[in-house]
């Protein structure tokens, strides 16, 4: 007949999910028995540890109880015997995150990755861990990350946090990258994100500026006593991205040759690139630079003027919000509409699409063509075209 005390202990253990506490069982052999969840199938598996024979029975009992206490304390802290199993790659979730970040930081050091990308990935990892905490999901082993985990996380991003399809898709891209890293390290046998499809994106809400809006924006920008006008025109004429604007230095601008050099260290494409300064923008940029030092930032933290302190990129969007509010513009007229409008105006002026592609530094001309707006009515050029059959 089983010991009533042991039976009560077993009933109490049913409340545990990842383990059943250790207990000392004294029969023909003295055994310490506990259960631990297997990392792969999630089944509680019995673990047994023999208590060594001692001359003194009381001393053996004290020794056995001490081991039971130590095992239970470790189990409460999240320990598992599988962590110490030889020949297996049962790494903790915490371990793989540390390894992944170490790998990313080395890429940053080697110039393969941008600091902005590392910050984004770090933020994604923090959000993934926040999800587990918020949903009371205990992930001990990295191998516990499966397709259901990934799908539920993406649903949390999209539904619970009320993010856009684009944000949800960006997190899917990150999950694919993270899980691919785990597969390459032998932690996962296959990528659990395989087969998870990105959401279809809605049409872009950002629009190019019609002529009257351009005139209002131009007048407002020129009324400012800072470098924001030159910054906006750099986006319109040179099609330079926000993060690149914040890293540009005066030495990268060659006014004599009408070009801006973007070194691979700051270029989004991780390539050394040259950008043409259109003649109508040359004098604006020259006046903006003035007598600045070569190592000054082209748009610094000092009201977007040239200066020695780097500008936080978020200042660009904040300044644009102020303009939009003052001019009472619709939200579809965003800062990046400057770039869209610049590309569209170049294409409409007859500049070959391949030249515009190079100025915008798109890897495919199809991306450039996406910026061209569709007709919303009669096209006068088509209407007046002198063609016949």
N, C-alpha and C positions, 0 to 999 in steps of 0.2 A: 504493500500500500504506500503510495507516495507521501512524502513528508508534507503535512498541511501548510507549514511555513513556506516551503518551496512552491507549493501550488498557489498560494496567495501572491507570492512574488511574481510568478508567471502571469497571473491575471493583471497585475499592476503594469507589467511590461507591455501589454498590448497598446498602451497609450503612446509608446515610442514608435517613431517612423523609421529613423535611420539606424537604430540599434535596439537591442534589448540588453539591459544592464547585466554585468557579470555576477555570478553567484558561485559559491563553493558547494560542490556536491561530494558528499563523503559516502562512498560505497566501498567495494573491494579496492578500487583505485580512487585516489583523491583527485578530482578534476575541477578546474575553474571553467565554467561554461558561460559564454555570452554570444549574442548574435550581432552581426554587422551586415549592412546592406551592400550587396555586390554592386560595384560601379557600373557594370554593363546592363544587367537585367533588372536591377533594383530589388531583387529578392533577398530577404534576410537569411543569411547563411550562418550556421552554427560554427563557432570557433571554440576550440578546446585547448586548455593548457594544463599540463600535469603538474601537480604540486610535489616537489621532491620529497623523498622519504627522509625522515629525521629520527634520531634516537628518542627524542622527547616529543610525545604526542601534542602536548600543550604548545611547544615551540613551533611545531608544524602547523598547528591551527592558527597561531598568531601570524606566521609567515603567509599562509594561504589568504587570510583576511586582509593582510596588507596589500597583497597583489590585487585582490578584488577591488579594493579601494582605489588603487592607482589606475587600474584599467577604467573604472567608471568615471574617474575624474577626467581622464583623457578623452573618453567617449563624449562626455558632456561638452568638451571644448572642440568637438568636431573631428577628433582623430579617428582613423580607421586602420585596421590591420593591413588593408590592401595597399596603403601608402608605403609599406615596408616589404611588399611582396617582390621578390627578385624576378627579373625577366619580363616584367610588365611595365607599361608606361601609364600607370594610373596617377596622373599629376593632378594636383588640386587646381581649382579654378583660379585661385589667387596666384599660384605659381605660373600658370600660362599667361596671365595678364602681365606679370612682371617680365617674363621672357619676351612677350610681344612688344612691350614698350621699350625694352632694351634693344631689340632688333630695329625698331623705328628710329630710336635716338642715334643709333650707329649710321643709319641711312641719312639722317639729317647732318651728322658730322661729316659724312663723305660727300655731301652735296647732291645726293640722289633725291632727297625729299625736302620740301619747303617747311619752314617753321609753322606756317599757317596750317599746313596739312597735318602736322603732328598735333597741333592744338585741337584740331577738329576730331582726330581719331581719339585723343585723350578724352575729349568731351563725350564722344560716343561710348567709350568704355565706362565712364562714370554713369551715363544714363542707363546703360545695360544693367549695371550693378544696382542702380536706384530702382529699376523695374523689379528685380528679384526681392529687394527689401520691401517695396510697396505691396507686392503681391504675396509676401510671406513664402517665397519659394527658396528652399534651401538647396543650393548647388555646392556640393563638396568637391566633386571631381569634374574636371573639364569634359570627360567622356559622357557626362549626363546631358550635355547640350545636344539636343536632337531637333528634328524638323518641327515638332510640335512647339518646342521652346521658341524657336525662331519665328514661327507664324504668330504665336501669341504675343511675342514682343512687338512685332510689326503692327499687329492690331492695336496694341496699347499705345504705340506711337501715333497711329492714325486716328483711332476712335477716342481713347481715353484722354489723350493729350490734345486732341482736336487739331492735329497738324495737317499740312497739305499733302496731296499725293506725291509731290516732288520730294518733300522731306522724308516721307515713308520710303520712297525709292532710294534716297541717299543712304538711309540706314540699312537698307537691304544690300547695297553695294559694300558698305562697311562690314556687315555680317559675313558676306561672301569672302571678303579679304581675310577677316579674322579666322574664319573656319578653314580657309585654304592654308593658312599658317599652321593651324593645329593638325591638319592632314599631313602636311609636309614634315612635321616633327613627329609623326607617328602617334599622336595623341588620339586622333579620330581616324577611323578606317575609311570614312567617306565624308564628303561635304554635306551637312544636313540642309544647306540652303538650295541644293540642286532641285530644280523644278519649281521653286517659288518665283512667280512671275512679277515683274514690276507693274505698277498700276499705270493705266493709260492717263496721260497728263492732259489737263484742259488747255485750251488755246491760250497763248500768252496774253496777259492783261496789259502788259507794257506796250505802249504805242509810240510811234514817231511823232515829232512835233509838227503840227500844221504851221503854215507861215505866220499867222497872227500870234500863235503861242510862242514861236521862236523869237519874234520881235519883242514881246513882253519880257521873256526871260533874259534876252540880250540887254535890254534897257536896265532891268533890275540888277543884273550882274555887274554892269559897268558903273552902277551907282555905289557899289561897295568899295570901301577903302582898305582892301586886303587883296590877297592873291587868289581868291576863289574864282574870279573871272578867268584868270590864266589857267587854273586847274581844269575848269569845265571845258575851256576851249582845247586843252590838250586831249581831253577825252573825245571831243567832237572831231577835231582835225586829225589827231594821231591815233585815235581808237585805242588808247592805253587803259588797261584795267585798273580798278581801285587799288588793289594790293600793290601793284607795280608803281602807281603814282606816289604812294607813301614811302617808297624805297629809292626813288629817282634822286640822283645827285647832279649838281651843276656840271661836273666833269663829264657826265654822260651826254651832254648836249653839245653838238658841234654846229654853231650858228653859221660858220663859213661854208660848210658843206650841206647845210639844211638837213641835218639828220640827228636822230637820237639813238644812242647805242644802249640796248638792254642786255646786260650780261646774264649768263645762264643762272647766276645766283639769285636773281630777282625775277627773271622771266617765268611766267606760268608754264611755258612749254619746256623749261629747263634747257634752252638753247640760247646761244648768243644771237641776238637779232638786231637789225637796223630798221628804224622807222623814219619815213620821210616827213619833214616839216613843210607843209604847204606854204607857198610864198605869202598868202594873205594872213598867215598866222605868225610868220617869222618876226615881224616887228613887235607883236604883242609879247612873244616869248622873250625877245631881247630886252624889252623894257622891264619885264618881270625880273629877269636875272640881274640886271644892273651891274654893280661891281661886286657881286657875291664871290665868295671863295670857292674854289673847285670842289672842296669836300663838303660844302654846305648841301643840305637837302633842298631839292628844287621846290618842294612844298613842305614846309616845316610845321612844327606845332605852334609857331608864332603867326596865327591868323593866315595860314597857307602861304605866307611869304617865304622867301629863301631864308635859311637859318640852320644852325647847328643841331637842333633837337628834332628827332624824327616825329612825324605826325601820326597819331593813332588813326587807323583807317576809318574807324566809326565816325570820326568828325566829318567826313565827306557826306555821309548820309544825313547826319544831324543838320548840317548846313542846308542841304537840299530840302529837307522837310520844312525848314523855315521859309525858304523861297516859295515853295508850293503853297504854304499857308497864306503868305502875304499876297500872292497872286490869285489865291482861291482856285488853284488848278486841281483837276481830278487826279485820283490816285494812279490812274493808268500812265500818267506822265512822271516817270521815275528818273532817277539820276542816270541810269543806264540807257534811258531813252536818248541821251546825248550821243552815245555811241551808235545806237540803232539809226538815229537820224543822220549821223555822219556817213554811215555805210550807205543808207538809202539815197542821200543826196549825191554821193559819188557815183552810184550806179545810174541814177536818173540823169546825171550830167554827161553820161556817155563813156565814162571810164570803164574799160573792160573788167569783167567780174574777176578775172584772175589777178589783176593788179590790186583790186580792192581786197581780195583774199589775202594777198601778201601784206598789205598795210594793216589789216585786222589780225594777221597772223593766225588764220584759221588753217587747220591741217587738211581740210577738204572744202572744195568750192561749194559743195552742197550746203554747208553751214552758212556760208556767206549769202547764198541765195535765199535762205530762210528769213533773212532780215528784210527782204524786199516785200513791201506791203501789196496785198491783192487789191484789185480794183473794187470800189464800192458803188460803181455807177459807170457812166459812159467815160471812156478814155479818149481824150481829145486827140492824142497822137495817133491812135488807131483809127479814129473817125476820119481824120484828115489825111491819112496815108494815101499816097498817089499810086495805087496798085489796081490792076484790072486783070480779068481772066480772058 
